[in-house]
Amino acid sequence: MKKASLYILLSLIAFFIHVISYADIGIAGSSCENKINPLGVDLVNLHFSWQLSSKENRNWQKAYQIVCASSLENIESGKYDVWNSGRVQSSRSLLLAYRGKKLNPGIVYYWQVRVWDRHNAVSAWSGQNHFTTGLFSPSDWDGA
């Protein structure tokens, strides 16, 4: 009886180690307009990209979520006051278009991304990224 109990216990431990290994995904790198924390980005044609990392061979992205906030405090507290894509079913991770609120010139915005893998395991959020919108018209340069 003790041998059977030990076998069951070891099988359960092996199973949980296997499950935990599948949940080990993350974002290896992320960029906005193919740059890390760029300055002077366009107000309307903005794109995000990232790389998925996984210890599992043949793992892929099943969905993603991009969030954007007007301050570092907001992104850290989960107040995505500029854009929250929600969970988007897609394997794409290159040049995904910004679809949030109208951006203002000369402002720093903060963003993050997370992904779900083929096992439906969700990654941690990427590091906190930012981009600064450009100044494109004479009125943008007004200090008032």
LODOLO-440432 format. One line per 2 residues: number of its first residue (from 1); their letters; for each residue z, x negated, y of C-alpha. Coordinates in Angstrom, 2 decimals, m for minus. Each point is the difference from the previous one (the first is absolute). Layout:
% residues N
NUM	A	Z X Y  ...
% end
This chain:
% residues 144
1	MK	0.00 0.00 0.00  0.82 m2.83 2.40
3	KA	m3.40 m1.62 m0.67  m1.80 3.26 0.87
5	SL	2.01 0.37 3.23  m0.74 m3.60 0.97
7	YI	m3.71 0.52 m0.73  m0.07 3.15 2.18
9	LL	1.83 m1.78 2.82  m2.38 m2.96 m0.09
11	SL	m2.99 2.34 m0.08  1.28 1.83 3.07
13	IA	0.57 m3.27 1.87  m3.53 m1.16 m0.87
15	FF	m1.40 3.34 1.17  1.82 m0.19 3.36
17	IH	m1.14 m3.58 0.55  m3.55 1.15 m0.70
19	VI	0.30 2.92 2.47  1.55 m2.20 2.69
21	SY	m2.84 m2.51 m0.32  m2.54 2.74 0.74
23	AD	1.83 0.97 3.19  m0.27 m3.56 1.30
25	IG	m2.79 0.42 2.56  m0.15 m0.99 3.60
27	IA	m2.12 m0.74 3.04  m1.06 m3.65 0.01
29	GS	m1.45 0.08 3.52  m1.04 2.51 2.63
31	SC	m2.21 m0.13 3.06  m1.28 2.06 2.89
33	EN	m3.64 m0.61 0.96  0.04 m2.89 m2.51
35	KI	2.69 m1.78 2.00  3.74 m0.34 m0.32
37	NP	1.75 1.68 2.96  m3.11 m0.02 2.24
39	LG	m0.11 0.26 3.79  m2.50 2.10 1.94
41	VD	m1.18 2.37 m2.73  m2.27 2.94 0.72
43	LV	1.60 3.35 0.80  m2.19 2.07 m2.32
45	NL	m1.61 m2.17 m2.70  3.05 m1.51 m1.67
47	HF	0.17 m0.98 m3.69  2.70 m1.13 m2.43
49	SW	m0.26 m2.09 m3.19  2.39 m1.35 m2.63
51	QL	0.17 m1.76 m3.35  1.85 1.35 m3.01
53	SS	2.04 m2.40 m2.11  1.23 0.76 m3.49
55	KE	1.35 m1.96 m2.93  m1.92 2.33 m2.29
57	NR	m3.61 m0.83 m0.80  m2.52 2.75 0.69
59	NW	2.32 1.91 2.30  m1.60 1.81 2.92
61	QK	0.82 2.09 3.01  m0.05 3.74 m0.54
63	AY	1.16 1.12 3.46  1.25 m1.34 3.31
65	QI	2.01 1.02 3.06  m0.37 m1.54 3.46
67	VC	2.55 0.68 2.73  m0.02 m1.00 3.65
69	AS	2.70 0.19 2.68  0.37 m0.70 3.70
71	SL	2.96 m2.36 m0.42  1.59 m2.35 m2.50
73	EN	3.10 2.22 m0.05  m2.11 3.03 m0.91
75	IE	m1.83 m1.71 m2.86  3.30 m1.35 m1.37
77	SG	1.67 3.41 0.14  m2.95 1.88 m1.51
79	KY	m0.98 1.79 3.20  m3.78 m0.26 m0.23
81	DV	m0.76 1.49 3.41  m3.59 m1.27 0.26
83	WN	m1.46 0.55 m3.49  1.02 0.78 m3.57
85	SG	m2.98 0.22 m2.34  2.14 1.51 m2.73
87	RV	m0.91 m0.91 m3.57  m3.77 m0.45 m0.21
89	QS	m1.60 m0.08 m3.46  m2.31 m3.00 0.26
91	SR	m0.56 m3.42 m1.50  m1.36 m1.29 3.32
93	SL	1.97 m2.69 1.78  m2.57 m1.48 2.38
95	LL	m0.76 1.18 3.52  1.67 3.41 m0.13
97	AY	m0.44 1.77 3.31  2.91 0.93 2.25
99	RG	0.34 3.81 0.19  3.11 0.45 2.14
101	KK	0.79 1.00 3.56  m2.04 m1.29 2.92
103	LN	1.02 m3.59 0.73  0.79 m1.22 3.49
105	PG	m1.28 m3.29 1.46  2.21 m3.08 0.14
107	IV	2.63 1.32 m2.45  1.53 m1.64 m3.08
109	YY	m0.02 2.28 m3.04  1.74 m0.67 m3.33
111	WQ	m1.36 0.90 m3.43  0.68 m0.30 m3.73
113	VR	m1.70 0.93 m3.24  1.15 0.73 m3.54
115	VW	m1.97 0.76 m3.14  0.29 1.76 m3.33
117	DR	m1.36 m1.73 m3.09  m1.72 1.36 m3.11
119	HN	3.42 0.86 m1.49  0.88 1.97 3.14
121	AV	2.64 m2.60 0.92  0.39 m0.42 3.75
123	SA	0.26 m3.40 1.66  2.44 m0.99 2.69
125	WS	m1.33 0.25 3.53  m2.04 m2.96 1.19
127	GQ	1.56 m2.22 2.61  0.14 1.42 3.51
129	NH	m3.32 m0.64 1.67  m1.08 0.64 3.55
131	FT	m3.09 0.12 2.16  m0.46 0.11 3.75
133	TG	m2.68 2.20 1.51  m2.35 m1.50 2.55
135	LF	m0.62 0.69 3.67  m3.53 1.41 0.30
137	SP	m0.33 1.68 3.40  1.05 m1.00 3.53
139	SD	2.73 2.67 m0.04  1.54 m1.68 m3.06
141	WD	0.74 m3.03 2.16  1.96 2.01 2.57
143	GA	3.61 m1.20 m0.03  1.36 3.35 1.22
% end
